[in-house]
Amino acid sequence: MMGERTVRQESLFYGFALEEHVPADHLLRSIDRFVELSEIRRQLEPYYSAIGRPSIDPELMIRMLLVGYCCGIRSERRLCQEVSLNLAYRWFCRLELTDPVPDHSTFSKNRHGRFRNSDLLRKLFEASVRRCMAEGIVGGEGFAVDASMIGADAHRQHGVATSADLDQQDATRAVNEYLAVLDDAAFGAATEVAPKFISPVDPAARWTAAAGGPACYAYCDNYLIDLKCAVIVDVEPTTAVRQAEVTAAKTMIIRTAETFELEPERLAADTGYGSAEMLAWLVHEQGIEPHIPVFDKSERKDGTFSRDDFQYDHEGDVYTCPAGKQLRKYRRQFTTPRLGVTKANTVLYRASKSDCDACALKSKCCPNTPARKVPRSIHEGARDMARDIAKTDAYVVSRRERKKVEMLFAHLKRIVGLDRLRLRGPCGARDEFHLAATAQNLRKLAMLIPMPKPIPAT
């Protein structure tokens, strides 16, 4: 016989515990072991008034933001709805069944005020890195650096030609932040090339395009990771140009050494970081082995001899051409010694015109000039070191491990859902990048550190 569920009278009392309804293998239960927010109130205390109505607990807001970024909930309106309905989210946020969920507008008020003024999200990210170090999943020997383009919250078909066309009288927060970073090496001062268009709603976002993709306004999310377990040890937002990415790499390496006392022995990166200046900075100033392809455009395409066809003698400081003639910096002595460094930070080695005129290989060397000139970078020693490293087995390993940072960016966009920013301005990008990196580190901890087994009752 088919049964029927009958309820004659509702129960007057319930015995309900959230702890019993969250699965033991739930992601948030694994992450909760590594979230320590006891210092939040002390850090935010100077930014709260001593009188007035009690505010919403800042720890609750941070826990809700972590839920959103760990579980791919980007909208704060939807986040409030999900926390209200989902028992696991309530458990993680320390909310009982009858506790109200804060309004979505509370996040905006605190983000633009207390959280940014106290640099709270940066400290939250650093706390996740320290926890990874404490758990032993940060090696500190090898790092990798890379950047990924993240679309800005700006319509690609709306733009102005120059910054003078922006409305500066009724400027928004994003416009004021753009004007404040015009001289910043990570944004306005990164390159002298003016962008084709400037977004009126988020002018700090760069009009750019990825290879084979449509042009859009975007920022760059820069990651510095430890190669042992792909833990993000630093993150930095920049405008979407290569010069800014190289500057961000230097900033992150220095800051990681100062904050965590992590000084890697080697750094893996792609060719964009293989400029002579960057390699010299790594080798001579930081003592880091550059496992980076050298950025070199000296190879000629017209069939004539390239620079690699000339042999350099370190002791004599001369080049020898394929015909056996020498190329020197100077052919005579000067009363006042000259460095001979050009604006491109190179030194020119010149052959003798008489040698070139009588040379049988002139048509393959310098058919259109009286004599051959070979430029040599003042940082060529660091470039030679990078070339020598590229021939080792350790370099092959580093090139393979470098893919870990690309996998983190794929996880960032596909799982965390950060393929497009929701907040505008450099500060908005910084907030989102720090929260996303924190969530990725926490998920890494939850994956690598197993849950302790329950102790059976005796």
C-alpha positions as CSV (number, residue, x, y, z in Angstrom):
1,M,0.0,0.0,0.0
2,M,1.3,3.5,-0.9
3,G,2.1,5.4,2.2
4,E,1.3,9.0,2.8
5,R,3.3,11.5,5.0
6,T,1.0,13.1,7.5
7,V,1.9,16.0,9.8
8,R,-0.8,16.6,12.3
9,Q,1.1,19.4,14.2
10,E,4.3,21.2,13.6
11,S,7.1,20.6,16.2
12,L,7.5,23.4,18.7
13,F,11.2,22.8,19.2
14,Y,14.0,21.6,16.9
15,G,17.4,20.2,17.6
16,F,19.5,21.3,14.7
17,A,23.3,21.6,14.4
18,L,25.0,23.0,11.2
19,E,28.1,21.0,12.0
20,E,26.3,17.7,11.4
21,H,24.9,18.8,8.0
22,V,28.2,19.8,6.4
23,P,29.9,16.8,4.7
24,A,33.3,15.8,6.0
25,D,34.8,16.1,2.5
26,H,33.3,19.5,1.7
27,L,35.7,22.0,0.2
28,L,34.9,24.7,2.7
29,R,35.5,22.3,5.6
30,S,39.0,21.6,4.3
31,I,39.7,25.3,3.8
32,D,38.3,26.4,7.2
33,R,41.4,24.7,8.9
34,F,43.7,27.3,7.3
35,V,41.6,30.5,7.8
36,E,42.8,32.5,10.7
37,L,41.2,35.9,11.1
38,S,41.8,36.7,14.7
39,E,44.0,39.7,13.8
40,I,41.3,41.4,11.6
41,R,39.7,43.4,14.4
42,R,43.0,44.7,15.7
43,Q,44.0,45.8,12.2
44,L,40.7,47.5,11.5
45,E,40.2,49.0,14.9
46,P,41.6,52.5,14.0
47,Y,39.1,52.7,11.1
48,Y,36.0,52.3,13.3
49,S,34.3,54.9,15.5
50,A,34.3,54.3,19.2
51,I,30.6,55.4,19.4
52,G,27.5,54.7,17.4
53,R,25.7,51.6,16.4
54,P,27.7,48.4,16.3
55,S,28.9,47.5,12.8
56,I,28.7,44.2,11.0
57,D,31.5,41.9,12.0
58,P,34.4,42.4,9.6
59,E,35.3,38.7,10.0
60,L,31.9,37.8,8.6
61,M,32.4,39.9,5.5
62,I,35.9,38.5,4.9
63,R,34.5,34.9,5.2
64,M,31.7,35.6,2.8
65,L,34.2,37.1,0.3
66,L,36.3,33.9,0.6
67,V,33.2,31.8,0.0
68,G,32.5,33.8,-3.2
69,Y,36.0,33.5,-4.6
70,C,36.6,29.9,-3.5
71,C,33.3,28.8,-5.0
72,G,33.2,31.0,-8.1
73,I,30.4,33.3,-7.0
74,R,31.4,36.7,-8.4
75,S,28.2,38.7,-7.8
76,E,27.9,40.0,-4.3
77,R,24.1,40.1,-4.6
78,R,24.1,36.4,-5.5
79,L,26.7,35.7,-2.8
80,C,24.3,37.1,-0.1
81,Q,21.5,34.9,-1.5
82,E,23.7,31.8,-1.6
83,V,25.0,32.3,2.0
84,S,21.4,32.7,3.1
85,L,20.3,29.4,1.6
86,N,23.4,27.1,1.7
87,L,24.0,25.4,5.0
88,A,27.8,24.9,4.3
89,Y,28.2,28.6,3.5
90,R,26.5,29.5,6.7
91,W,28.7,27.1,8.7
92,F,31.8,28.6,7.2
93,C,30.7,32.1,7.9
94,R,29.8,31.2,11.5
95,L,26.1,32.0,11.0
96,E,23.3,30.2,12.7
97,L,20.0,29.4,10.9
98,T,18.3,32.5,12.2
99,D,21.2,34.9,11.8
100,P,20.6,37.6,9.1
101,V,23.0,37.9,6.2
102,P,24.5,41.3,5.5
103,D,23.2,43.4,2.6
104,H,25.3,43.4,-0.6
105,S,25.9,47.2,-0.3
106,T,27.8,46.6,2.9
107,F,30.7,45.1,0.9
108,S,31.0,48.2,-1.3
109,K,31.0,50.5,1.7
110,N,33.8,48.6,3.5
111,R,35.8,47.8,0.4
112,H,36.2,51.4,-0.7
113,G,36.8,52.5,2.8
114,R,38.2,50.4,5.7
115,F,39.5,47.5,3.7
116,R,41.5,49.6,1.3
117,N,42.7,52.1,3.8
118,S,44.0,49.3,6.1
119,D,45.4,47.3,3.2
120,L,43.4,44.3,4.7
121,L,43.2,42.2,1.5
122,R,46.9,42.4,1.0
123,K,47.5,41.2,4.6
124,L,44.9,38.4,4.1
125,F,46.9,37.2,1.1
126,E,50.2,37.4,2.9
127,A,48.6,35.3,5.8
128,S,47.7,32.6,3.2
129,V,51.3,32.5,2.0
130,R,52.7,32.3,5.5
131,R,50.3,29.4,6.2
132,C,51.6,27.6,3.1
133,M,55.2,28.1,4.3
134,A,54.2,26.8,7.7
135,E,52.7,23.6,6.1
136,G,55.9,23.0,4.2
137,I,54.6,23.4,0.6
138,V,56.8,26.4,-0.2
139,G,60.3,25.4,-1.3
140,G,61.8,28.8,-1.9
141,E,64.5,27.5,-4.3
142,G,62.8,28.1,-7.7
143,F,60.2,30.7,-8.7
144,A,58.3,31.4,-11.9
145,V,56.7,34.6,-13.0
146,D,54.1,35.4,-15.7
147,A,51.1,37.6,-16.4
148,S,47.7,37.1,-17.8
149,M,45.3,39.6,-19.3
150,I,42.0,40.1,-17.5
151,G,39.2,42.0,-19.1
152,A,38.1,45.2,-17.5
153,D,34.5,46.2,-16.7
154,A,34.4,48.6,-19.7
155,H,32.6,48.4,-23.0
156,R,35.0,47.8,-25.9
157,Q,33.1,50.2,-28.2
158,H,33.1,53.2,-25.9
159,G,36.3,55.2,-25.7
160,V,38.0,58.6,-26.0
161,A,41.2,59.5,-27.8
162,T,43.2,61.1,-24.9
163,S,43.0,61.6,-21.2
164,A,42.1,65.3,-21.8
165,D,38.7,64.1,-23.1
166,L,37.8,62.6,-19.8
167,D,35.3,64.3,-17.6
168,Q,37.5,65.5,-14.7
169,Q,35.0,67.8,-13.0
170,D,32.5,65.0,-12.2
171,A,35.2,62.3,-12.1
172,T,34.4,58.9,-10.8
173,R,36.5,56.9,-8.4
174,A,38.1,55.0,-11.3
175,V,39.0,58.2,-13.1
176,N,40.6,59.7,-10.0
177,E,42.6,56.5,-9.5
178,Y,43.8,56.7,-13.1
179,L,45.0,60.3,-12.6
180,A,46.8,59.2,-9.5
181,V,48.9,56.5,-11.2
182,L,49.9,58.4,-14.4
183,D,53.5,58.5,-13.1
184,D,53.4,55.0,-11.7
185,A,55.8,52.6,-13.5
186,A,53.1,49.9,-13.4
187,F,50.5,52.0,-15.2
188,G,50.8,55.4,-16.7
189,A,54.7,55.6,-16.9
190,A,55.1,52.0,-18.2
191,T,55.5,53.0,-21.8
192,E,55.6,56.2,-23.8
193,V,53.3,54.7,-26.5
194,A,49.8,56.3,-26.1
195,P,46.9,53.9,-26.2
196,K,44.6,54.0,-29.2
197,F,41.6,54.5,-27.0
198,I,40.9,55.3,-23.4
199,S,37.8,54.0,-21.6
200,P,35.8,56.8,-19.9
201,V,34.6,54.5,-17.1
202,D,37.9,52.8,-16.4
203,P,40.8,54.8,-18.1
204,A,43.6,52.8,-16.3
205,A,42.6,49.7,-18.3
206,R,44.7,49.4,-21.4
207,W,43.2,49.0,-24.9
208,T,45.0,45.8,-26.1
209,A,44.4,42.4,-27.6
210,A,45.7,38.9,-27.0
211,A,47.2,36.9,-29.9
212,G,44.3,36.1,-32.3
213,G,41.7,37.7,-30.1
214,P,39.6,40.9,-30.3
215,A,40.8,44.1,-28.8
216,C,39.4,45.1,-25.4
217,Y,40.2,47.1,-22.3
218,A,42.2,45.0,-19.8
219,Y,44.5,44.8,-16.9
220,C,47.3,42.3,-16.3
221,D,47.4,39.9,-13.3
222,N,51.0,39.2,-12.5
223,Y,51.8,36.0,-10.5
224,L,55.1,35.1,-8.8
225,I,54.9,31.4,-7.8
226,D,57.0,28.9,-5.9
227,L,57.7,25.9,-8.2
228,K,57.5,23.2,-5.5
229,C,53.7,23.1,-5.2
230,A,52.7,26.1,-7.4
231,V,51.9,28.4,-4.4
232,I,51.4,32.0,-5.3
233,V,53.9,34.0,-3.2
234,D,53.0,37.4,-4.7
235,V,50.5,39.1,-7.0
236,E,50.6,42.5,-8.6
237,P,48.2,44.4,-11.0
238,T,49.5,46.3,-13.9
239,T,48.4,47.8,-17.2
240,A,48.5,45.4,-20.1
241,V,51.9,46.2,-21.6
242,R,55.1,44.0,-21.4
243,Q,57.2,46.8,-19.8
244,A,54.8,47.0,-16.8
245,E,54.9,43.2,-16.4
246,V,58.7,43.2,-16.2
247,T,58.6,46.0,-13.6
248,A,56.0,44.1,-11.6
249,A,58.3,41.0,-11.6
250,K,61.1,43.1,-10.1
251,T,58.7,44.5,-7.5
252,M,57.4,41.1,-6.5
253,I,60.8,39.5,-6.2
254,I,62.1,42.3,-3.9
255,R,58.9,42.4,-1.9
256,T,58.9,38.6,-1.4
257,A,62.4,38.8,-0.1
258,E,61.5,41.5,2.3
259,T,58.2,40.1,3.5
260,F,58.9,36.3,3.6
261,E,62.7,36.2,3.4
262,L,62.4,34.0,0.3
263,E,65.3,34.4,-2.1
264,P,65.1,31.9,-5.0
265,E,68.1,30.4,-6.7
266,R,66.5,30.4,-10.1
267,L,63.7,32.2,-11.9
268,A,61.7,30.7,-14.8
269,A,59.9,32.9,-17.2
270,D,59.1,33.3,-20.9
271,T,61.0,35.4,-23.5
272,G,59.2,38.6,-22.6
273,Y,61.3,38.7,-19.4
274,G,64.5,37.9,-21.3
275,S,65.6,41.5,-22.1
276,A,69.3,42.4,-21.4
277,E,68.4,44.8,-18.6
278,M,66.1,42.2,-16.8
279,L,68.7,39.5,-17.1
280,A,71.5,41.8,-15.7
281,W,69.3,42.8,-12.8
282,L,68.6,39.1,-11.9
283,V,72.3,38.1,-12.2
284,H,74.2,41.0,-10.9
285,E,71.8,42.6,-8.4
286,Q,69.8,39.6,-7.1
287,G,72.1,36.7,-7.6
288,I,69.3,34.7,-9.3
289,E,70.0,32.2,-12.2
290,P,67.8,33.3,-15.2
291,H,66.1,30.2,-16.6
292,I,64.7,32.5,-19.3
293,P,65.1,32.5,-23.1
294,V,67.2,35.4,-24.2
295,F,65.3,38.1,-26.1
296,D,67.5,38.4,-29.2
297,K,66.7,40.0,-32.6
298,S,70.3,40.0,-33.9
299,E,69.7,37.2,-36.5
300,R,69.5,38.7,-40.0
301,K,66.9,37.5,-42.5
302,D,68.6,38.7,-45.7
303,G,71.3,36.0,-45.8
304,T,74.2,38.1,-44.5
305,F,76.2,37.2,-41.4
306,S,74.5,37.6,-38.1
307,R,76.2,38.6,-34.9
308,D,76.5,35.0,-33.8
309,D,78.9,34.4,-36.8
310,F,81.4,36.8,-35.1
311,Q,83.5,35.4,-32.3
312,Y,84.0,37.6,-29.2
313,D,87.3,37.5,-27.3
314,H,86.8,38.5,-23.7
315,E,90.5,39.2,-22.9
316,G,91.1,41.4,-26.0
317,D,87.6,42.9,-26.0
318,V,87.4,42.4,-29.8
319,Y,85.2,40.5,-32.3
320,T,86.7,38.3,-35.0
321,C,84.7,38.1,-38.3
322,P,84.4,34.9,-40.4
323,A,87.3,36.2,-42.5
324,G,89.6,36.4,-39.5
325,K,89.7,40.2,-39.2
326,Q,89.2,42.1,-35.9
327,L,86.4,44.5,-35.0
328,R,87.3,47.0,-32.3
329,K,85.5,49.7,-30.3
330,Y,88.1,52.3,-31.3
331,R,91.0,52.4,-33.7
332,R,93.0,55.1,-31.9
333,Q,93.7,56.3,-28.3
334,F,91.8,59.2,-26.7
335,T,93.2,61.6,-24.1
336,T,89.9,61.2,-22.2
337,P,88.8,57.6,-22.1
338,R,85.4,57.0,-23.7
339,L,82.8,54.4,-22.8
340,G,81.2,54.3,-26.2
341,V,77.8,53.4,-24.9
342,T,74.9,54.3,-27.2
343,K,71.4,55.3,-26.2
344,A,70.3,51.6,-26.7
345,N,72.9,50.6,-24.0
346,T,75.1,48.9,-26.6
347,V,78.7,49.2,-27.6
348,L,79.6,49.2,-31.4
349,Y,82.5,47.2,-32.6
350,R,83.7,48.4,-36.0
351,A,85.8,46.7,-38.7
352,S,88.4,48.5,-40.7
353,K,87.2,49.9,-44.1
354,S,90.3,48.7,-45.8
355,D,89.8,45.2,-44.4
356,C,86.2,45.1,-45.6
357,D,87.0,46.5,-49.1
358,A,89.5,43.8,-49.8
359,C,87.4,41.0,-48.2
360,A,86.0,38.3,-50.5
361,L,83.0,37.8,-48.0
362,K,81.8,41.4,-48.2
363,S,78.7,40.5,-50.2
364,K,77.7,38.2,-47.4
365,C,78.6,40.5,-44.6
366,C,78.0,44.2,-45.3
367,P,77.1,44.7,-49.0
368,N,75.4,48.0,-48.4
369,T,77.8,49.7,-45.9
370,P,81.5,50.5,-46.2
371,A,82.4,48.5,-43.1
372,R,80.7,46.1,-40.7
373,K,79.5,47.1,-37.3
374,V,78.5,44.7,-34.5
375,P,76.6,45.9,-31.5
376,R,77.2,44.3,-28.1
377,S,74.9,45.0,-25.1
378,I,76.6,46.3,-22.0
379,H,74.7,43.5,-20.3
380,E,75.9,40.8,-22.7
381,G,77.6,38.9,-19.8
382,A,74.2,38.2,-18.2
383,R,72.8,37.3,-21.6
384,D,75.7,34.8,-22.2
385,M,75.0,33.3,-18.8
386,A,71.4,32.8,-19.7
387,R,72.4,31.2,-23.0
388,D,74.8,28.8,-21.1
389,I,72.0,27.9,-18.6
390,A,69.7,27.1,-21.6
391,K,72.0,24.2,-22.5
392,T,71.6,22.4,-19.2
393,D,69.2,19.8,-18.0
394,A,68.1,22.0,-15.1
395,Y,66.8,24.5,-17.7
396,V,64.7,21.8,-19.3
397,V,63.2,21.0,-15.9
398,S,62.5,24.7,-15.2
399,R,60.8,25.2,-18.6
400,R,58.5,22.3,-17.8
401,E,57.7,23.5,-14.3
402,R,57.0,27.0,-15.6
403,K,53.7,25.7,-17.0
404,K,52.5,25.6,-13.4
405,V,51.9,29.3,-13.5
406,E,49.9,29.0,-16.7
407,M,47.8,26.3,-15.1
408,L,47.1,28.7,-12.2
409,F,45.8,31.3,-14.7
410,A,43.6,28.7,-16.4
411,H,42.2,27.8,-12.9
412,L,41.7,31.5,-12.2
413,K,39.6,32.0,-15.2
414,R,37.7,28.7,-15.5
415,I,37.2,27.7,-11.8
416,V,37.4,30.9,-9.8
417,G,35.6,32.7,-12.7
418,L,37.9,35.8,-12.9
419,D,38.0,36.2,-16.6
420,R,36.6,39.7,-16.4
421,L,36.8,42.2,-13.5
422,R,33.7,43.4,-11.7
423,L,35.5,46.3,-9.9
424,R,36.9,49.3,-11.8
425,G,40.2,51.2,-11.4
426,P,43.6,50.0,-10.3
427,C,42.4,49.6,-6.7
428,G,39.5,47.5,-7.8
429,A,41.8,45.3,-9.9
430,R,44.2,45.0,-6.9
431,D,41.4,43.9,-4.6
432,E,40.1,41.2,-6.9
433,F,43.5,39.9,-7.7
434,H,44.4,39.6,-4.0
435,L,41.2,37.8,-3.1
436,A,41.5,35.4,-6.1
437,A,45.1,34.6,-5.2
438,T,44.2,34.0,-1.6
439,A,41.4,31.7,-2.6
440,Q,43.7,29.7,-4.9
441,N,46.3,29.3,-2.1
442,L,43.6,28.1,0.3
443,R,42.3,25.6,-2.2
444,K,45.9,24.4,-2.7
445,L,46.2,23.9,1.0
446,A,42.9,22.0,1.1
447,M,44.1,19.8,-1.7
448,L,47.6,19.0,-0.5
449,I,47.1,18.8,3.3
450,P,44.7,15.9,4.1
451,M,42.0,16.2,6.7
452,P,42.9,14.6,10.0
453,K,41.2,11.3,10.6
454,P,38.5,11.3,13.3
455,I,39.5,9.6,16.5
456,P,37.1,6.7,17.2
457,A,35.3,6.8,20.5
458,T,36.4,4.2,23.0
